[in-house]
Amino acid sequence: MTELQDPRTDDVLLHAIAQQDTAALAELYRRYAGRGLSLAYQHHLPDPRQAIEDAFAVLFQTAQGFSRSSLPAEVWTLGMMYRHCVALTASTARTPG
């Protein structure tokens, strides 16, 4: 059986996530996790999948910031994941071992 895709736009999903809608978060994850993983691999993170899961946890906590942005939803979402990967890269570089 095929799972139905959520017809809401990315903008609507981000606004729903800001209201703690976990189904909206799951849909945004379905749409963007692959591109997020590519970012994590490009940054040579030790655990790319965990990095992206963590990025979506951050997105869930900060989605209300999207309403104050003039960026398109796709750019805001990918930018947030990129910033998360950069922060993890910097953190990993500072950690001995």
N, C-alpha and C positions, 0 to 999 in steps of 0.2 A: 504494500500500500504506500502511495506517495504522500508525503507530508505537504500540506498546502503552505505556500509562501504567504507571508504577511503582505498585503497590498499597500500598506502605509508607506509614504515617502520617508526618506532618511530624516528630513526635517521633523516630520511628525513623530517619528520614532525617538529622536533626541528629546523632544519636548515631553514625550511620554516617559522616557527614562528619568527625566528631571522630576517626575511625579512618582518615581519608584516603581515603574512598570517593568517587571522582570521579563515578561514576554517580549516587550520591545527591545530590551537588552539582548535577549537570545537571538532575535531576528537581526539586529545590527551585528552581532557576533558572527552569525551565519554569513552575512554579506561581506564583512571586512576582515575576518580572522586570517584568511589566506594572504591578503596583502600585508597584514600586520606581521605574519610569520616571515614574509620576505624581508621586511624591515629588520626584524630581529636577527635573521641570518646574515644580512648585510653588515650588521654591527657586531657580528661574531660573538653573540651572547652565549653563555654556557648552556642555558636552558631556554631556547627560543619559545617553546610552547608556554612555559610558565610565565615568561616575560609578557606575552600577549594576554594571557589570562589575567595577570596583574594589571595590565594596561586597561582592560575592560572593567576591572574592579574600580580603578581610578576614574574611568569614564562614568561609571554609575554614580560615583560620589560627586562628580563635578559637572554633570550634564546641564545643570542650571546655567552654567557659564555660556552655553551655546546661545541662549536667548539674548545675551548681551553682545554677541559677535555679529559681524556683518559677513562672515565667511559662509560659503555654501557648506552644507552638512558633510559632504564627502571630504572637503578640505579640512574642516574642523576635526573630524574623526581621525583621519590619517595623520594630521598634524599632531594631535594629542598622542597617538601611538608613536610617532617619530620622536617627539620630545621625551616620552617614557623610555624609549630605546637609548637615546642619547644619555639620559640621566643614569641608566643602568650601566652603560658603557663607561661613563666617567667613574661610577662607583666601583665597578669591577677593576678598573685601572688603578684605583687607589688601594684596593685590597691586596695585601701580600699573599702570595701563594700561587 
